[in-house]
């Protein structure tokens, strides 16, 4: 059973399929397919072609229309394609019909993300959380795993219709889910004890869309070696480091990145990881300023934070616009009277806009090139100091002032 749940690393030729609908224009559909291609690359697949179809709503039987399905089928057969990935969630019926028509493996965005999480999970905690999410995703889709639904044989004392194979598997998976939930409850208790044992130190959590540079910034601030690469979901396991800026100690946490259409199974399964966000005193929202749709990514992260922390979240927040070294824009000609678009806005104009929105609670940096890091440290120091003074109103700071150059090992 487990072999059907946890996917192994493969290198497969794949095509991507998306829809243009009244709710999703062509530009947005292409943007989503760009991200889906990045997800496929992270999973080890090679994208050969993309297919888009303009419809009012997805076909309930095959997601796309018959003509587009025939076009996909022809391309799959002629180019040795072994995998087709759809940008939206598919029903059990749609997956079964598509597999029968195309004769290849079918994945949707959620199952692809689950596969990446399964590959990225390193610790027992992360593996348990991912496995639970996969079983919860699989449970309502059991019918696609069985081409035979004949009854198991009865016997003496077993008269009656008996039990279908799918019912047997459903019971097995439900038992497995119960056991995994119990394991995660035990892990949650251990994590809760760990958080309590950290004392009253100020807690700062790095949050943001996936692949915006959180782990790189974590390494820079904490002088540690957290795994970081240009892939989606490079970090699954929460990492906590003690950081000292000037004379002020605090705990810095690197968390899993968010993404649009994040499966609810993952949000629920990664409770112990997301508790680090709930318990944080200060959130550092890291944004990839070089991404064309960074403002939409900000909105997605804010919506996810509202789901995690509650809509009345009043945590202190610093907005960190990262990757300014990769930012580009196209200046308009003086005689161009067409309305300005996002790609015509300069970095200086963006700085003015967001500084006004955030009341100076934002900073523009490059973690990779180490640009404006001192300014970020100053803002972190100011926010952490406010929290620290509420907890230790009659004490000086816990540390004397240190010179980083003379004390290179002040982090742990």
Secondary structure as the mmCIF struct_conf table of DSSP 4:
data_model
#
loop_
_struct_conf.conf_type_id
_struct_conf.id
_struct_conf.beg_label_comp_id
_struct_conf.beg_label_asym_id
_struct_conf.beg_label_seq_id
_struct_conf.end_label_comp_id
_struct_conf.end_label_asym_id
_struct_conf.end_label_seq_id
HELX_RH_3T_P HELX_RH_3T_P1 UNK A 2 UNK A 4
TURN_TY1_P TURN_TY1_P1 UNK A 5 UNK A 5
BEND BEND1 UNK A 6 UNK A 6
HELX_LH_PP_P HELX_LH_PP_P1 UNK A 7 UNK A 9
STRN STRN1 UNK A 13 UNK A 20
STRN STRN2 UNK A 21 UNK A 21
TURN_TY1_P TURN_TY1_P2 UNK A 22 UNK A 23
STRN STRN3 UNK A 24 UNK A 24
HELX_RH_AL_P HELX_RH_AL_P1 UNK A 26 UNK A 43
TURN_TY1_P TURN_TY1_P3 UNK A 44 UNK A 44
STRN STRN4 UNK A 46 UNK A 54
BEND BEND2 UNK A 56 UNK A 57
STRN STRN5 UNK A 59 UNK A 59
TURN_TY1_P TURN_TY1_P4 UNK A 60 UNK A 62
STRN STRN6 UNK A 63 UNK A 63
BEND BEND3 UNK A 64 UNK A 64
HELX_RH_AL_P HELX_RH_AL_P2 UNK A 66 UNK A 78
TURN_TY1_P TURN_TY1_P5 UNK A 79 UNK A 80
STRN STRN7 UNK A 83 UNK A 86
BEND BEND4 UNK A 87 UNK A 88
HELX_RH_AL_P HELX_RH_AL_P3 UNK A 92 UNK A 102
BEND BEND5 UNK A 104 UNK A 104
STRN STRN8 UNK A 105 UNK A 108
HELX_RH_AL_P HELX_RH_AL_P4 UNK A 109 UNK A 120
BEND BEND6 UNK A 123 UNK A 123
HELX_RH_AL_P HELX_RH_AL_P5 UNK A 124 UNK A 139
TURN_TY1_P TURN_TY1_P6 UNK A 140 UNK A 141
HELX_RH_3T_P HELX_RH_3T_P2 UNK A 142 UNK A 145
BEND BEND7 UNK A 147 UNK A 147
HELX_LH_PP_P HELX_LH_PP_P2 UNK A 150 UNK A 150
STRN STRN9 UNK A 151 UNK A 151
HELX_LH_PP_P HELX_LH_PP_P3 UNK A 152 UNK A 153
TURN_TY1_P TURN_TY1_P7 UNK A 156 UNK A 157
BEND BEND8 UNK A 160 UNK A 161
STRN STRN10 UNK A 164 UNK A 164
HELX_RH_AL_P HELX_RH_AL_P6 UNK A 165 UNK A 197
TURN_TY1_P TURN_TY1_P8 UNK A 198 UNK A 200
STRN STRN11 UNK A 202 UNK A 208
STRN STRN12 UNK A 209 UNK A 209
TURN_TY1_P TURN_TY1_P9 UNK A 210 UNK A 211
BEND BEND9 UNK A 212 UNK A 213
HELX_RH_AL_P HELX_RH_AL_P7 UNK A 214 UNK A 222
TURN_TY1_P TURN_TY1_P10 UNK A 223 UNK A 223
BEND BEND10 UNK A 230 UNK A 231
TURN_TY1_P TURN_TY1_P11 UNK A 232 UNK A 233
BEND BEND11 UNK A 237 UNK A 237
STRN STRN13 UNK A 239 UNK A 245
TURN_TY1_P TURN_TY1_P12 UNK A 246 UNK A 247
STRN STRN14 UNK A 248 UNK A 254
HELX_LH_PP_P HELX_LH_PP_P4 UNK A 256 UNK A 257
STRN STRN15 UNK A 258 UNK A 258
TURN_TY1_P TURN_TY1_P13 UNK A 260 UNK A 261
HELX_RH_AL_P HELX_RH_AL_P8 UNK A 264 UNK A 269
TURN_TY1_P TURN_TY1_P14 UNK A 270 UNK A 270
HELX_RH_AL_P HELX_RH_AL_P9 UNK A 271 UNK A 278
TURN_TY1_P TURN_TY1_P15 UNK A 279 UNK A 279
BEND BEND12 UNK A 281 UNK A 281
STRN STRN16 UNK A 282 UNK A 288
TURN_TY1_P TURN_TY1_P16 UNK A 289 UNK A 290
BEND BEND13 UNK A 291 UNK A 291
TURN_TY1_P TURN_TY1_P17 UNK A 292 UNK A 293
HELX_RH_AL_P HELX_RH_AL_P10 UNK A 294 UNK A 309
TURN_TY1_P TURN_TY1_P18 UNK A 311 UNK A 312
STRN STRN17 UNK A 316 UNK A 322
HELX_RH_3T_P HELX_RH_3T_P3 UNK A 324 UNK A 326
HELX_LH_PP_P HELX_LH_PP_P5 UNK A 331 UNK A 333
TURN_TY1_P TURN_TY1_P19 UNK A 334 UNK A 335
BEND BEND14 UNK A 338 UNK A 338
HELX_LH_PP_P HELX_LH_PP_P6 UNK A 339 UNK A 340
HELX_RH_3T_P HELX_RH_3T_P4 UNK A 342 UNK A 344
HELX_RH_AL_P HELX_RH_AL_P11 UNK A 347 UNK A 358
TURN_TY1_P TURN_TY1_P20 UNK A 359 UNK A 360
STRN STRN18 UNK A 362 UNK A 364
STRN STRN19 UNK A 366 UNK A 366
TURN_TY1_P TURN_TY1_P21 UNK A 367 UNK A 370
STRN STRN20 UNK A 371 UNK A 371
BEND BEND15 UNK A 372 UNK A 372
HELX_RH_AL_P HELX_RH_AL_P12 UNK A 373 UNK A 391
TURN_TY1_P TURN_TY1_P22 UNK A 393 UNK A 394
BEND BEND16 UNK A 395 UNK A 395
BEND BEND17 UNK A 398 UNK A 399
TURN_TY1_P TURN_TY1_P23 UNK A 404 UNK A 406
TURN_TY1_P TURN_TY1_P24 UNK A 408 UNK A 409
#
